[in-house]
Amino acid sequence: MRVLLVDDEEELVSTLSERLRFRGVDSDWACSPKDALSKAEQQVYDIAVLDVKMPETDGFKLKRRLQESYPKMKFIFMTGHGSDNYYDIGSAETGKEFYLVKPVNIEILIEKLNDVLQK
């Protein structure tokens, strides 16, 4: 499994990526949608874990852009803003089981990564 983590909080995504690697999950990270698109051009990812709210664009728009070029890529959303509106949009995009609220528990993330690959 190869995972791309995207969040504008560098400390968060770099730490999550490191923790995933310690658990045997191959992962890269990006702090902007532009960097994420660039990384996706260079590497095949099975799953992208996207922050919902980022300065340049939101995670839902980034998902649609990635999906155009990489239709087999799966997605999980995460947010620090647990509002009903974001939850409803995220659930509609991926299903409520693939929507996480920050701070993300690494064990739950790994469980969700495995679950999304099964679907």
N, CA, C and O atoms as CSV, one atom per row, in Angstrom:
chain,resi,resn,atom,element,x,y,z
A,1,MET,N,N,0.855,-1.176,0.000
A,1,MET,CA,C,0.000,0.000,0.000
A,1,MET,C,C,0.899,1.238,0.000
A,1,MET,O,O,1.852,1.329,0.775
A,2,ARG,N,N,0.584,2.174,-0.871
A,2,ARG,CA,C,1.326,3.442,-0.941
A,2,ARG,C,C,0.339,4.577,-0.714
A,2,ARG,O,O,-0.682,4.669,-1.395
A,3,VAL,N,N,0.654,5.451,0.261
A,3,VAL,CA,C,-0.267,6.482,0.728
A,3,VAL,C,C,0.336,7.868,0.529
A,3,VAL,O,O,1.525,8.081,0.768
A,4,LEU,N,N,-0.506,8.811,0.085
A,4,LEU,CA,C,-0.140,10.217,0.001
A,4,LEU,C,C,-0.957,10.980,1.025
A,4,LEU,O,O,-2.187,10.970,0.975
A,5,LEU,N,N,-0.278,11.648,1.961
A,5,LEU,CA,C,-0.926,12.466,2.983
A,5,LEU,C,C,-0.836,13.930,2.570
A,5,LEU,O,O,0.241,14.414,2.221
A,6,VAL,N,N,-1.970,14.639,2.607
A,6,VAL,CA,C,-1.969,16.048,2.199
A,6,VAL,C,C,-2.660,16.890,3.261
A,6,VAL,O,O,-3.838,16.691,3.561
A,7,ASP,N,N,-1.916,17.829,3.823
A,7,ASP,CA,C,-2.438,18.748,4.838
A,7,ASP,C,C,-1.527,19.967,4.858
A,7,ASP,O,O,-0.315,19.839,4.686
A,8,ASP,N,N,-2.092,21.133,5.062
A,8,ASP,CA,C,-1.279,22.346,5.090
A,8,ASP,C,C,-0.466,22.470,6.374
A,8,ASP,O,O,0.353,23.381,6.497
A,9,GLU,N,N,-0.675,21.581,7.319
A,9,GLU,CA,C,0.100,21.572,8.566
A,9,GLU,C,C,1.257,20.580,8.407
A,9,GLU,O,O,1.082,19.372,8.561
A,10,GLU,N,N,2.439,21.117,8.095
A,10,GLU,CA,C,3.595,20.275,7.803
A,10,GLU,C,C,3.935,19.319,8.948
A,10,GLU,O,O,4.224,18.145,8.720
A,11,GLU,N,N,3.897,19.823,10.156
A,11,GLU,CA,C,4.237,18.965,11.302
A,11,GLU,C,C,3.297,17.769,11.396
A,11,GLU,O,O,3.728,16.657,11.702
A,12,LEU,N,N,2.035,17.995,11.138
A,12,LEU,CA,C,1.055,16.914,11.200
A,12,LEU,C,C,1.333,15.848,10.145
A,12,LEU,O,O,1.443,14.668,10.480
A,13,VAL,N,N,1.449,16.241,8.878
A,13,VAL,CA,C,1.609,15.232,7.820
A,13,VAL,C,C,2.977,14.557,7.856
A,13,VAL,O,O,3.089,13.366,7.562
A,14,SER,N,N,4.004,15.300,8.209
A,14,SER,CA,C,5.320,14.661,8.287
A,14,SER,C,C,5.355,13.638,9.425
A,14,SER,O,O,5.941,12.564,9.288
A,15,THR,N,N,4.729,13.982,10.534
A,15,THR,CA,C,4.668,13.052,11.672
A,15,THR,C,C,3.817,11.834,11.347
A,15,THR,O,O,4.210,10.707,11.650
A,16,LEU,N,N,2.641,12.049,10.726
A,16,LEU,CA,C,1.803,10.910,10.343
A,16,LEU,C,C,2.541,9.995,9.374
A,16,LEU,O,O,2.481,8.772,9.499
A,17,SER,N,N,3.231,10.585,8.415
A,17,SER,CA,C,3.973,9.793,7.442
A,17,SER,C,C,5.054,8.957,8.120
A,17,SER,O,O,5.222,7.776,7.814
A,18,GLU,N,N,5.774,9.571,9.029
A,18,GLU,CA,C,6.814,8.855,9.762
A,18,GLU,C,C,6.219,7.715,10.586
A,18,GLU,O,O,6.758,6.608,10.610
A,19,ARG,N,N,5.119,7.991,11.250
A,19,ARG,CA,C,4.480,6.958,12.083
A,19,ARG,C,C,3.930,5.820,11.232
A,19,ARG,O,O,3.953,4.663,11.651
A,20,LEU,N,N,3.435,6.145,10.035
A,20,LEU,CA,C,2.977,5.087,9.136
A,20,LEU,C,C,4.152,4.219,8.686
A,20,LEU,O,O,4.049,2.993,8.644
A,21,ARG,N,N,5.257,4.862,8.354
A,21,ARG,CA,C,6.443,4.111,7.916
A,21,ARG,C,C,6.933,3.165,9.005
A,21,ARG,O,O,7.347,2.043,8.711
A,22,PHE,N,N,6.890,3.611,10.269
A,22,PHE,CA,C,7.291,2.742,11.379
A,22,PHE,C,C,6.411,1.495,11.459
A,22,PHE,O,O,6.820,0.463,11.991
A,23,ARG,N,N,5.209,1.609,10.927
A,23,ARG,CA,C,4.262,0.491,10.946
A,23,ARG,C,C,4.192,-0.231,9.605
A,23,ARG,O,O,3.267,-1.004,9.357
A,24,GLY,N,N,5.169,0.023,8.746
A,24,GLY,CA,C,5.271,-0.703,7.492
A,24,GLY,C,C,4.431,-0.179,6.338
A,24,GLY,O,O,4.269,-0.865,5.329
A,25,VAL,N,N,3.894,1.030,6.475
A,25,VAL,CA,C,3.082,1.616,5.408
A,25,VAL,C,C,3.941,2.627,4.655
A,25,VAL,O,O,4.477,3.560,5.253
A,26,ASP,N,N,4.068,2.441,3.355
A,26,ASP,CA,C,4.854,3.334,2.510
A,26,ASP,C,C,4.060,4.614,2.282
A,26,ASP,O,O,2.957,4.567,1.737
A,27,SER,N,N,4.606,5.754,2.690
A,27,SER,CA,C,3.842,6.998,2.575
A,27,SER,C,C,4.729,8.185,2.228
A,27,SER,O,O,5.918,8.225,2.545
A,28,ASP,N,N,4.104,9.145,1.567
A,28,ASP,CA,C,4.711,10.435,1.276
A,28,ASP,C,C,3.732,11.494,1.751
A,28,ASP,O,O,2.577,11.199,2.057
A,29,TRP,N,N,4.214,12.741,1.808
A,29,TRP,CA,C,3.325,13.809,2.255
A,29,TRP,C,C,3.554,15.068,1.441
A,29,TRP,O,O,4.617,15.281,0.858
A,30,ALA,N,N,2.515,15.897,1.423
A,30,ALA,CA,C,2.560,17.187,0.745
A,30,ALA,C,C,1.793,18.191,1.594
A,30,ALA,O,O,0.847,17.835,2.297
A,31,CYS,N,N,2.218,19.459,1.517
A,31,CYS,CA,C,1.571,20.507,2.317
A,31,CYS,C,C,0.675,21.418,1.492
A,31,CYS,O,O,0.135,22.395,2.011
A,32,SER,N,N,0.514,21.104,0.216
A,32,SER,CA,C,-0.370,21.905,-0.618
A,32,SER,C,C,-0.953,21.024,-1.719
A,32,SER,O,O,-0.357,20.010,-2.084
A,33,PRO,N,N,-2.102,21.402,-2.243
A,33,PRO,CA,C,-2.660,20.655,-3.364
A,33,PRO,C,C,-1.708,20.609,-4.560
A,33,PRO,O,O,-1.613,19.586,-5.237
A,34,LYS,N,N,-1.005,21.711,-4.822
A,34,LYS,CA,C,-0.060,21.751,-5.938
A,34,LYS,C,C,1.038,20.700,-5.745
A,34,LYS,O,O,1.362,19.967,-6.679
A,35,ASP,N,N,1.610,20.623,-4.545
A,35,ASP,CA,C,2.638,19.624,-4.263
A,35,ASP,C,C,2.074,18.203,-4.356
A,35,ASP,O,O,2.754,17.291,-4.826
A,36,ALA,N,N,0.847,18.024,-3.913
A,36,ALA,CA,C,0.215,16.707,-3.977
A,36,ALA,C,C,0.056,16.256,-5.428
A,36,ALA,O,O,0.347,15.106,-5.758
A,37,LEU,N,N,-0.401,17.156,-6.289
A,37,LEU,CA,C,-0.567,16.819,-7.705
A,37,LEU,C,C,0.779,16.487,-8.340
A,37,LEU,O,O,0.872,15.574,-9.160
A,38,SER,N,N,1.810,17.218,-7.966
A,38,SER,CA,C,3.152,16.964,-8.476
A,38,SER,C,C,3.657,15.588,-8.040
A,38,SER,O,O,4.217,14.843,-8.846
A,39,LYS,N,N,3.460,15.258,-6.775
A,39,LYS,CA,C,3.895,13.951,-6.275
A,39,LYS,C,C,3.134,12.824,-6.957
A,39,LYS,O,O,3.707,11.779,-7.264
A,40,ALA,N,N,1.842,13.036,-7.192
A,40,ALA,CA,C,1.022,12.010,-7.841
A,40,ALA,C,C,1.455,11.771,-9.288
A,40,ALA,O,O,1.251,10.681,-9.823
A,41,GLU,N,N,2.043,12.771,-9.915
A,41,GLU,CA,C,2.566,12.594,-11.275
A,41,GLU,C,C,3.813,11.726,-11.283
A,41,GLU,O,O,4.113,11.070,-12.280
A,42,GLN,N,N,4.541,11.722,-10.170
A,42,GLN,CA,C,5.817,11.016,-10.089
A,42,GLN,C,C,5.709,9.627,-9.472
A,42,GLN,O,O,6.607,8.802,-9.638
A,43,GLN,N,N,4.613,9.366,-8.762
A,43,GLN,CA,C,4.490,8.130,-7.992
A,43,GLN,C,C,3.043,7.653,-8.029
A,43,GLN,O,O,2.119,8.466,-8.007
A,44,VAL,N,N,2.848,6.359,-8.085
A,44,VAL,CA,C,1.501,5.791,-8.033
A,44,VAL,C,C,1.115,5.603,-6.565
A,44,VAL,O,O,1.850,4.989,-5.791
A,45,TYR,N,N,-0.048,6.142,-6.196
A,45,TYR,CA,C,-0.560,6.002,-4.828
A,45,TYR,C,C,-1.860,5.224,-4.849
A,45,TYR,O,O,-2.696,5.406,-5.734
A,46,ASP,N,N,-2.019,4.358,-3.868
A,46,ASP,CA,C,-3.267,3.610,-3.721
A,46,ASP,C,C,-4.327,4.469,-3.052
A,46,ASP,O,O,-5.505,4.419,-3.407
A,47,ILE,N,N,-3.885,5.265,-2.071
A,47,ILE,CA,C,-4.814,6.057,-1.258
A,47,ILE,C,C,-4.222,7.438,-1.011
A,47,ILE,O,O,-3.019,7.593,-0.799
A,48,ALA,N,N,-5.100,8.435,-1.046
A,48,ALA,CA,C,-4.716,9.782,-0.617
A,48,ALA,C,C,-5.549,10.137,0.604
A,48,ALA,O,O,-6.770,9.977,0.606
A,49,VAL,N,N,-4.878,10.621,1.638
A,49,VAL,CA,C,-5.549,11.099,2.848
A,49,VAL,C,C,-5.478,12.620,2.779
A,49,VAL,O,O,-4.401,13.209,2.873
A,50,LEU,N,N,-6.641,13.246,2.614
A,50,LEU,CA,C,-6.695,14.676,2.322
A,50,LEU,C,C,-7.339,15.475,3.444
A,50,LEU,O,O,-8.386,15.100,3.974
A,51,ASP,N,N,-6.700,16.574,3.794
A,51,ASP,CA,C,-7.310,17.525,4.718
A,51,ASP,C,C,-8.474,18.193,3.990
A,51,ASP,O,O,-8.374,18.504,2.803
A,52,VAL,N,N,-9.548,18.407,4.687
A,52,VAL,CA,C,-10.716,19.041,4.078
A,52,VAL,C,C,-10.452,20.504,3.789
A,52,VAL,O,O,-10.746,20.984,2.694
A,53,LYS,N,N,-9.906,21.215,4.752
A,53,LYS,CA,C,-9.778,22.671,4.639
A,53,LYS,C,C,-8.305,23.073,4.512
A,53,LYS,O,O,-7.524,22.970,5.458
A,54,MET,N,N,-7.954,23.540,3.295
A,54,MET,CA,C,-6.599,24.022,3.029
A,54,MET,C,C,-6.698,25.396,2.373
A,54,MET,O,O,-7.720,25.718,1.768
A,55,PRO,N,N,-5.650,26.208,2.484
A,55,PRO,CA,C,-5.713,27.568,1.947
A,55,PRO,C,C,-5.964,27.667,0.438
A,55,PRO,O,O,-6.765,28.496,0.008
A,56,GLU,N,N,-5.296,26.838,-0.374
A,56,GLU,CA,C,-5.414,26.958,-1.823
A,56,GLU,C,C,-6.730,26.413,-2.374
A,56,GLU,O,O,-7.351,27.029,-3.240
A,57,THR,N,N,-7.140,25.283,-1.878
A,57,THR,CA,C,-8.379,24.639,-2.310
A,57,THR,C,C,-8.770,23.650,-1.231
A,57,THR,O,O,-7.962,23.331,-0.359
A,58,ASP,N,N,-9.994,23.163,-1.279
A,58,ASP,CA,C,-10.364,22.189,-0.250
A,58,ASP,C,C,-10.063,20.764,-0.719
A,58,ASP,O,O,-9.811,20.512,-1.897
A,59,GLY,N,N,-10.097,19.864,0.228
A,59,GLY,CA,C,-9.774,18.474,-0.064
A,59,GLY,C,C,-10.727,17.823,-1.048
A,59,GLY,O,O,-10.329,16.915,-1.778
A,60,PHE,N,N,-11.972,18.264,-1.085
A,60,PHE,CA,C,-12.950,17.684,-2.002
A,60,PHE,C,C,-12.610,18.032,-3.449
A,60,PHE,O,O,-12.715,17.183,-4.335
A,61,LYS,N,N,-12.204,19.276,-3.689
A,61,LYS,CA,C,-11.800,19.678,-5.043
A,61,LYS,C,C,-10.514,18.965,-5.446
A,61,LYS,O,O,-10.369,18.544,-6.593
A,62,LEU,N,N,-9.583,18.829,-4.507
A,62,LEU,CA,C,-8.345,18.110,-4.799
A,62,LEU,C,C,-8.646,16.655,-5.139
A,62,LEU,O,O,-8.047,16.098,-6.058
A,63,LYS,N,N,-9.555,16.045,-4.417
A,63,LYS,CA,C,-9.948,14.659,-4.708
A,63,LYS,C,C,-10.428,14.539,-6.139
A,63,LYS,O,O,-10.009,13.632,-6.859
A,64,ARG,N,N,-11.296,15.436,-6.561
A,64,ARG,CA,C,-11.835,15.366,-7.917
A,64,ARG,C,C,-10.731,15.535,-8.961
A,64,ARG,O,O,-10.750,14.874,-9.999
A,65,ARG,N,N,-9.770,16.420,-8.686
A,65,ARG,CA,C,-8.653,16.608,-9.629
A,65,ARG,C,C,-7.777,15.355,-9.706
A,65,ARG,O,O,-7.385,14.929,-10.793
A,66,LEU,N,N,-7.478,14.778,-8.556
A,66,LEU,CA,C,-6.685,13.551,-8.541
A,66,LEU,C,C,-7.429,12.412,-9.224
A,66,LEU,O,O,-6.836,11.623,-9.960
A,67,GLN,N,N,-8.712,12.334,-8.978
A,67,GLN,CA,C,-9.521,11.246,-9.518
A,67,GLN,C,C,-9.602,11.297,-11.049
A,67,GLN,O,O,-9.707,10.258,-11.702
A,68,GLU,N,N,-9.552,12.495,-11.612
A,68,GLU,CA,C,-9.582,12.629,-13.073
A,68,GLU,C,C,-8.388,11.910,-13.706
A,68,GLU,O,O,-8.538,11.227,-14.720
A,69,SER,N,N,-7.227,12.062,-13.119
A,69,SER,CA,C,-6.005,11.465,-13.671
A,69,SER,C,C,-5.725,10.071,-13.133
A,69,SER,O,O,-5.077,9.262,-13.796
A,70,TYR,N,N,-6.211,9.795,-11.942
A,70,TYR,CA,C,-5.906,8.527,-11.272
A,70,TYR,C,C,-7.202,7.898,-10.752
A,70,TYR,O,O,-7.445,7.898,-9.545
A,71,PRO,N,N,-8.026,7.367,-11.642
A,71,PRO,CA,C,-9.355,6.888,-11.244
A,71,PRO,C,C,-9.359,5.718,-10.256
A,71,PRO,O,O,-10.379,5.459,-9.617
A,72,LYS,N,N,-8.242,5.015,-10.124
A,72,LYS,CA,C,-8.189,3.890,-9.178
A,72,LYS,C,C,-7.805,4.329,-7.766
A,72,LYS,O,O,-7.910,3.548,-6.820
A,73,MET,N,N,-7.361,5.573,-7.625
A,73,MET,CA,C,-6.947,6.067,-6.311
A,73,MET,C,C,-8.157,6.134,-5.374
A,73,MET,O,O,-9.244,6.547,-5.780
A,74,LYS,N,N,-7.957,5.730,-4.135
A,74,LYS,CA,C,-8.985,5.791,-3.094
A,74,LYS,C,C,-8.697,6.991,-2.204
A,74,LYS,O,O,-7.598,7.546,-2.231
A,75,PHE,N,N,-9.705,7.392,-1.404
A,75,PHE,CA,C,-9.565,8.609,-0.615
A,75,PHE,C,C,-10.120,8.463,0.797
A,75,PHE,O,O,-11.106,7.768,1.038
A,76,ILE,N,N,-9.446,9.147,1.719
A,76,ILE,CA,C,-9.902,9.328,3.086
A,76,ILE,C,C,-9.770,10.820,3.368
A,76,ILE,O,O,-8.781,11.440,2.979
A,77,PHE,N,N,-10.752,11.394,4.037
A,77,PHE,CA,C,-10.686,12.804,4.415
A,77,PHE,C,C,-10.432,12.931,5.904
A,77,PHE,O,O,-10.858,12.091,6.697
A,78,MET,N,N,-9.726,14.000,6.272
A,78,MET,CA,C,-9.546,14.314,7.687
A,78,MET,C,C,-9.744,15.818,7.860
A,78,MET,O,O,-9.472,16.609,6.956
A,79,THR,N,N,-10.221,16.187,9.035
A,79,THR,CA,C,-10.446,17.600,9.303
A,79,THR,C,C,-10.314,17.902,10.783
A,79,THR,O,O,-10.582,17.061,11.641
A,80,GLY,N,N,-9.899,19.109,11.052
A,80,GLY,CA,C,-9.881,19.614,12.414
A,80,GLY,C,C,-11.151,20.386,12.711
A,80,GLY,O,O,-11.379,20.831,13.835
A,81,HIS,N,N,-11.970,20.536,11.687
A,81,HIS,CA,C,-13.230,21.278,11.799
A,81,HIS,C,C,-14.364,20.270,11.705
A,81,HIS,O,O,-14.811,19.941,10.606
A,82,GLY,N,N,-14.823,19.787,12.822
A,82,GLY,CA,C,-15.815,18.731,12.852
A,82,GLY,C,C,-17.242,19.202,12.675
A,82,GLY,O,O,-18.150,18.667,13.312
A,83,SER,N,N,-17.461,20.190,11.827
A,83,SER,CA,C,-18.827,20.692,11.642
A,83,SER,C,C,-19.674,19.699,10.857
A,83,SER,O,O,-19.156,18.881,10.097
A,84,ASP,N,N,-20.976,19.787,11.054
A,84,ASP,CA,C,-21.903,18.899,10.351
A,84,ASP,C,C,-21.792,19.072,8.839
A,84,ASP,O,O,-21.897,18.097,8.095
A,85,ASN,N,N,-21.582,20.310,8.377
A,85,ASN,CA,C,-21.490,20.559,6.944
A,85,ASN,C,C,-20.308,19.804,6.334
A,85,ASN,O,O,-20.468,19.124,5.320
A,86,TYR,N,N,-19.127,19.915,6.939
A,86,TYR,CA,C,-17.968,19.189,6.423
A,86,TYR,C,C,-18.181,17.688,6.510
A,86,TYR,O,O,-17.805,16.947,5.602
A,87,TYR,N,N,-18.778,17.246,7.595
A,87,TYR,CA,C,-19.022,15.818,7.758
A,87,TYR,C,C,-19.950,15.307,6.674
A,87,TYR,O,O,-19.703,14.245,6.102
A,88,ASP,N,N,-21.017,16.044,6.379
A,88,ASP,CA,C,-21.965,15.635,5.347
A,88,ASP,C,C,-21.293,15.565,3.977
A,88,ASP,O,O,-21.505,14.609,3.231
A,89,ILE,N,N,-20.485,16.570,3.644
A,89,ILE,CA,C,-19.797,16.576,2.349
A,89,ILE,C,C,-18.796,15.426,2.285
A,89,ILE,O,O,-18.742,14.700,1.292
A,90,GLY,N,N,-18.006,15.261,3.342
A,90,GLY,CA,C,-17.017,14.186,3.373
A,90,GLY,C,C,-17.656,12.818,3.285
A,90,GLY,O,O,-17.141,11.932,2.603
A,91,SER,N,N,-18.758,12.638,3.959
A,91,SER,CA,C,-19.466,11.361,3.915
A,91,SER,C,C,-20.012,11.090,2.524
A,91,SER,O,O,-19.982,9.953,2.054
A,92,ALA,N,N,-20.508,12.118,1.868
A,92,ALA,CA,C,-21.037,11.957,0.514
A,92,ALA,C,C,-19.907,11.602,-0.460
A,92,ALA,O,O,-20.116,10.841,-1.404
A,93,GLU,N,N,-18.721,12.151,-0.230
A,93,GLU,CA,C,-17.588,11.895,-1.122
A,93,GLU,C,C,-17.008,10.494,-0.942
A,93,GLU,O,O,-16.630,9.856,-1.925
A,94,THR,N,N,-16.934,10.013,0.276
A,94,THR,CA,C,-16.231,8.750,0.523
A,94,THR,C,C,-16.999,7.756,1.373
A,94,THR,O,O,-16.641,6.578,1.412
A,95,GLY,N,N,-18.026,8.191,2.043
A,95,GLY,CA,C,-18.698,7.344,3.015
A,95,GLY,C,C,-18.198,7.698,4.398
A,95,GLY,O,O,-17.012,7.971,4.581
A,96,LYS,N,N,-19.086,7.696,5.371
A,96,LYS,CA,C,-18.720,8.175,6.705
A,96,LYS,C,C,-17.594,7.381,7.341
A,96,LYS,O,O,-16.884,7.896,8.205
A,97,GLU,N,N,-17.423,6.138,6.925
A,97,GLU,CA,C,-16.354,5.347,7.529
A,97,GLU,C,C,-14.964,5.799,7.084
A,97,GLU,O,O,-13.969,5.365,7.663
A,98,PHE,N,N,-14.875,6.655,6.078
A,98,PHE,CA,C,-13.581,7.116,5.588
A,98,PHE,C,C,-13.403,8.614,5.805
A,98,PHE,O,O,-12.836,9.320,4.971
A,99,TYR,N,N,-13.891,9.069,6.923
A,99,TYR,CA,C,-13.826,10.475,7.278
A,99,TYR,C,C,-13.334,10.555,8.719
A,99,TYR,O,O,-13.998,10.057,9.627
A,100,LEU,N,N,-12.170,11.180,8.938
A,100,LEU,CA,C,-11.553,11.221,10.255
A,100,LEU,C,C,-11.463,12.642,10.785
A,100,LEU,O,O,-11.269,13.590,10.024
A,101,VAL,N,N,-11.604,12.779,12.091
A,101,VAL,CA,C,-11.463,14.071,12.748
A,101,VAL,C,C,-10.090,14.113,13.414
A,101,VAL,O,O,-9.688,13.167,14.091
A,102,LYS,N,N,-9.372,15.230,13.212
A,102,LYS,CA,C,-8.057,15.421,13.835
A,102,LYS,C,C,-8.227,15.785,15.303
A,102,LYS,O,O,-9.226,16.409,15.664
A,103,PRO,N,N,-7.295,15.418,16.145
A,103,PRO,CA,C,-6.059,14.714,15.831
A,103,PRO,C,C,-6.340,13.255,15.471
A,103,PRO,O,O,-7.151,12.582,16.108
A,104,VAL,N,N,-5.655,12.795,14.447
A,104,VAL,CA,C,-5.882,11.457,13.911
A,104,VAL,C,C,-5.113,10.437,14.737
A,104,VAL,O,O,-3.902,10.557,14.924
A,105,ASN,N,N,-5.823,9.444,15.224
A,105,ASN,CA,C,-5.214,8.321,15.926
A,105,ASN,C,C,-4.572,7.418,14.874
A,105,ASN,O,O,-5.257,6.972,13.954
A,106,ILE,N,N,-3.284,7.143,14.990
A,106,ILE,CA,C,-2.557,6.396,13.970
A,106,ILE,C,C,-3.120,4.989,13.777
A,106,ILE,O,O,-3.169,4.493,12.651
A,107,GLU,N,N,-3.537,4.355,14.843
A,107,GLU,CA,C,-4.088,2.999,14.720
A,107,GLU,C,C,-5.414,3.027,13.958
A,107,GLU,O,O,-5.681,2.139,13.149
A,108,ILE,N,N,-6.238,4.032,14.210
A,108,ILE,CA,C,-7.504,4.161,13.488
A,108,ILE,C,C,-7.226,4.482,12.022
A,108,ILE,O,O,-7.906,3.960,11.138
A,109,LEU,N,N,-6.241,5.328,11.754
A,109,LEU,CA,C,-5.882,5.635,10.376
A,109,LEU,C,C,-5.464,4.370,9.635
A,109,LEU,O,O,-5.916,4.135,8.514
A,110,ILE,N,N,-4.623,3.567,10.233
A,110,ILE,CA,C,-4.183,2.318,9.594
A,110,ILE,C,C,-5.382,1.406,9.339
A,110,ILE,O,O,-5.484,0.787,8.279
A,111,GLU,N,N,-6.275,1.328,10.302
A,111,GLU,CA,C,-7.493,0.526,10.126
A,111,GLU,C,C,-8.306,1.043,8.937
A,111,GLU,O,O,-8.782,0.254,8.121
A,112,LYS,N,N,-8.465,2.364,8.838
A,112,LYS,CA,C,-9.232,2.954,7.736
A,112,LYS,C,C,-8.522,2.744,6.398
A,112,LYS,O,O,-9.174,2.494,5.384
A,113,LEU,N,N,-7.198,2.843,6.390
A,113,LEU,CA,C,-6.451,2.592,5.156
A,113,LEU,C,C,-6.709,1.167,4.660
A,113,LEU,O,O,-6.938,0.945,3.471
A,114,ASN,N,N,-6.669,0.220,5.577
A,114,ASN,CA,C,-6.944,-1.175,5.196
A,114,ASN,C,C,-8.379,-1.356,4.736
A,114,ASN,O,O,-8.645,-2.076,3.774
A,115,ASP,N,N,-9.310,-0.694,5.432
A,115,ASP,CA,C,-10.727,-0.792,5.063
A,115,ASP,C,C,-10.992,-0.228,3.667
A,115,ASP,O,O,-11.717,-0.828,2.874
A,116,VAL,N,N,-10.399,0.930,3.376
A,116,VAL,CA,C,-10.665,1.549,2.070
A,116,VAL,C,C,-10.087,0.720,0.931
A,116,VAL,O,O,-10.643,0.715,-0.167
A,117,LEU,N,N,-8.999,0.030,1.166
A,117,LEU,CA,C,-8.444,-0.838,0.130
A,117,LEU,C,C,-9.334,-2.054,-0.125
A,117,LEU,O,O,-9.338,-2.609,-1.224
A,118,GLN,N,N,-10.081,-2.460,0.888
A,118,GLN,CA,C,-10.978,-3.606,0.757
A,118,GLN,C,C,-12.221,-3.305,-0.063
A,118,GLN,O,O,-12.826,-4.210,-0.637
A,119,LYS,N,N,-12.608,-2.017,-0.120
A,119,LYS,CA,C,-13.869,-1.631,-0.794
A,119,LYS,C,C,-13.657,-1.399,-2.259
A,119,LYS,O,O,-14.602,-1.070,-2.975
